Amino acid sequence: MTEQLSADDWIREGLKALAKNGFTALKADPLAKAMGVSRGSFYWHFTDLGAFHAAVLKRWREIAAEQIIADVEAASGEPLKALLRRSFGARLDLERAVRNWAAFDAAAQGAVRAIDRRRLDYIEGLLEKRALAPATAQARAQILYWTFLGFALSGAPVPAARLQALLDEVLTMVSA
């Protein structure tokens, strides 16, 4: 690469490495080799590996919650249905990788807890907008989220038509 790399370039490369190879790939040397630069560029943008990890986790929270919520809110139609399609239709390699990382690292564990809370609060709000009582919305949001996590962590591919039928059934169940 002849152009100067930004912190965003490093974070993007870190997210790709994390999704593909897990959290142990989040080191300056292998990332620099993959990007064709020296690791000096890494340390120009990040004081240490901990600062880089914090930036990667922050970006994950942005793309795995805030960006999805913004997209759902901007879409026309039923927000809960859009959220289900978006969440269950996405590649979830990064989700699995961050959750695996959280089993070994307190900062990653904190990021996972924060995103879980943000997602649950959002789902509860969507269910309350469907005129469900707060306690019912909270219970169904938790069940729906556990369903998503089971799906995300299983990694099992589901044909598109089958997935759509399952999502329709899930929507019926949480809306009843």
For each residue, the residues with C-beta under 8 A, 3 or more apart:
1: 5 35 36 37
2:
3:
4: 41
5: 1 9 10 35 37 41 45
6: 9 10 45
7: 10 11 45 46 55
8: 11 12
9: 5 6 12 13 35
10: 5 6 7 13 14 31 35 41 42 45 46 52 55
11: 7 8 14 15 52 55 56 59
12: 8 9 15 16
13: 9 10 16 17 31 34 35
14: 10 11 17 18 26 31 52 55 56
15: 11 12 18 19 56 59 60 63 94
16: 12 13 19 20
17: 13 14 20 21 25 26 30 31 34
18: 14 15 21 22 23 25 26 56 94 97 98 101
19: 15 16 91 93 94 97
20: 16 17 25 93
21: 17 18 24 25
22: 18 25 97 100 101
23: 18 26 97 98 100 101 104 105 108
24: 21 27
25: 17 18 20 21 22 30 31
26: 14 17 18 23 31 49 52 53 56
27: 24 30 31 49
28: 31 32 39 42 43 49 52
29: 32 33 39
30: 17 25 27 33 34
31: 10 13 14 17 25 26 27 28 34 35 39 42
32: 28 29 35 37 38 39 41 42
33: 29 30 36
34: 13 17 30 31
35: 1 5 9 10 13 31 32 41
36: 1 33
37: 1 5 32 41
38: 32 41
39: 28 29 31 32 42 43
40: 43 44
41: 4 5 10 32 35 37 38 44 45
42: 10 28 31 32 39 45 46 52
43: 28 39 40 46 47 48
44: 40 41
45: 5 6 7 10 41 42
46: 7 10 42 43 49 51 52 55
47: 43 51
48: 43 51 52
49: 26 27 28 46 52 53
50: 53 54 107
51: 46 47 48 54 55
52: 10 11 14 26 28 42 46 48 49 55 56
53: 26 49 50 56 57 105 107 108
54: 50 51 57 58 107
55: 7 10 11 14 46 51 52 58 59
56: 11 14 15 18 26 52 53 59 60
57: 53 54 60 61 98 107 108 111
58: 54 55 61 62 111
59: 11 15 55 56 62 63
60: 15 56 57 63 64 94 98 111 115
61: 57 58 64 65 66 111 114 115 118
62: 58 59 65 66 67
63: 15 59 60 66 67 68
64: 60 61 67 68 94 95 98 115
65: 61 62 68 69 115 118 119 122
66: 61 62 63 69 70 118
67: 62 63 64 70 71
68: 63 64 65 71 72 83 86 87
69: 65 66 72 73 122
70: 66 67 73 74
71: 67 68 74 75 82 86
72: 68 69 75 79 82 83 86
73: 69 70 79
74: 70 71
75: 71 72 79 82
76:
77: 81 82
78: 81 82
79: 72 73 75 82 83 126 129
80: 83 84 123 126 127 130 171 174 175
81: 77 78 84 85 167 171
82: 71 72 75 77 78 79 85 86
83: 68 72 79 80 86 87 122 123 126
84: 80 81 87 88 167 170 171
85: 81 82 88 89 167
86: 68 71 72 82 83 89 90
87: 68 83 84 90 148
88: 84 85 148 151 163 166 167
89: 85 86 163
90: 86 87
91: 19 94
92: 95 96 151 152 155
93: 19 20 96 97
94: 15 18 19 60 64 91 97 98
95: 64 92 98 99 152 153
96: 92 93 99 100 152 153 155
97: 18 19 22 23 93 94 100 101
98: 18 23 57 60 64 94 95 101 102 108 111 112
99: 95 96 102 103 112 152 153
100: 22 23 96 97 103 104
101: 18 22 23 97 98 104 105 108
102: 98 99 105 108 109 111 112
103: 99 100 109
104: 23 100 101 108
105: 23 53 101 102 108 109
106: 109 110
107: 50 53 54 57 110 111
108: 23 53 57 98 101 102 104 105 111 112
109: 102 103 105 106 112 113
110: 106 107 113 114
111: 57 58 60 61 98 102 107 108 114 115
112: 98 99 102 108 109 115 116
113: 109 110 116 117
114: 61 110 111 117 118
115: 60 61 64 65 111 112 118 119
116: 112 113 119 120 145
117: 113 114 120 121
118: 61 65 66 114 115 121 122
119: 65 115 116 122 123 145
120: 116 117 123 124 141 142 145
121: 117 118 124 125
122: 65 69 83 118 119 125 126
123: 80 83 119 120 126 127 141 144 145
124: 120 121 127 128 134 137 138 141
125: 121 122 128 129 137
126: 79 80 83 122 123 129 130
127: 80 123 124 130 132 136 137 140 141 174
128: 124 125 131 132 134 137
129: 79 125 126
130: 80 126 127 175
131: 128
132: 127 128 136 137 140
133: 136 137
134: 124 128 137 138
135: 138 139
136: 127 132 133 139 140
137: 124 125 127 128 132 133 134 140 141
138: 124 134 135 141 142
139: 135 136 142 143
140: 127 132 136 137 143 144 174
141: 120 123 124 127 137 138 144 145
142: 120 138 139 145 146
143: 139 140 146 147 174
144: 123 140 141 147 148 170 174
145: 116 119 120 123 141 142 148 149
146: 142 143 149 150
147: 143 144 150 151 170
148: 87 88 144 145 151 152
149: 145 146 152 153
150: 146 147 153 154
151: 88 92 147 148 154
152: 92 95 96 99 148 149 155
153: 95 96 99 149 150
154: 150 151
155: 92 96 152
156:
157:
158: 162 163 166
159: 162 163
160: 163 164
161: 164 165
162: 158 159 165 166
163: 88 89 158 159 160 166 167
164: 160 161 167 168
165: 161 162 168 169
166: 88 158 162 163 169 170
167: 81 84 85 88 163 164 170 171
168: 164 165 171 172
169: 165 166 172 173
170: 84 144 147 166 167 173 174
171: 80 81 84 167 168 174 175
172: 168 169 175 176
173: 169 170 176
174: 80 127 140 143 144 170 171
175: 80 130 171 172
176: 172 173
